[in-house]
Amino acid sequence: MAKFVLLDPVAEIKVEDTGPQKAVAPLDTLEGKSIGFLFDGHYSAVDYWDALQGKVKGRFRPARIVAHVKPNVGAPATKEMVEAVASQVDMAIVGVGA
């Protein structure tokens, strides 16, 4: 006879103490700034992210857009990828699955 096992999908959130946090001053404008996009690469949102980047570029006139796509849709972005994006931009837009 087959057996079904029901697992609780809600996990405990692990909070790491990374020491004192540095406050980030809000940007008064995005014009001339560097904007980053961190995207999970899911096929259903590729056109959306392309359009979003185009709209941001046209409306806010950033100096540079840096776009990174995770290599694995199902896994979170690595610490190294997040740090790579953060070190190159003034602000970032992160996709839901990133």
N, C-alpha and C positions, 0 to 999 in steps of 0.2 A: 504494500500500500504506500502511495506517495505521501510525503510529509511536507507541509508548508511551514516555513519559519518566518515570522514577522520580526523585522528589525526596526528599531527606532532610528529614523533618519536624521534626528536632530543631534548634532555633536556638541561637545563642550568646546567653548572657544578658548584657545590657548593664548594667553597674554604673556608676552616676553617683556621683562624689564630691560629696556635699552638705555637706561640712564635718563638724565635730564633731556627734555625735548626742547628744540630750538623753535621759538615762535617765528612764523612766517608772516611778513607784512603783506596785506592785501594789495593786489595790483590795481592801480587807478585806471589803467588802459592796457589793452592787449596789442595795440598798434606798436610795431617795432620790436615786439618781444618774441621769444622762441616758445612755441607751443608743441607739446608732445602728445602723441596718441599711443596708447597701449591697448592692443586689440587681441582678442582670442582667436581670430581668424575663422570663426564659424561661417560656413558657406552661406547661411541664410542672412547674414548681415554685411557681407562684403560690399554690396552696392550702397547700403546705408552709410557705412564708414567712409567710403569714397566721397559720397555726396556731402557728408558732414564735414570732412576735411576741406572740401571745396567751398562750402558755405562759410566756414571759419576764416579761410584765407581771403575770400572776397569781402566779408563784412568787417573783419577786425584788422586786416592787413598786417599780419605778423611778419617779422623779419625772416623767420624760418619755421618750418614745420618738420618735426622729427616723428616718424611713424615706425613703431615696432609691432610685429605680429609674433605672438607666442608660437613655438613650434608644435605644441600639443594643446589641442582645444580643451581636453578634459582635465588638464593639470593647471594649478595656479602658476602665475608668472614666477620665475625664479628671483631670488633676492638680487642676483647680479643683473638681471634684465631690468628690474625696477630701478636699481641704482644707476644703470646706464642711461635710462630715460631721464631720471631726476637730475643727473649731473649735466645734461645737455640743454635743459629747458627752464623757462621761468615758471611755467605751469603745465599741467598735464591733464588730459581727459582719458579716463580709464574705462574700458568696456566692462559690462556686467560680468562676463565670464573670465576676465583677465585676472 
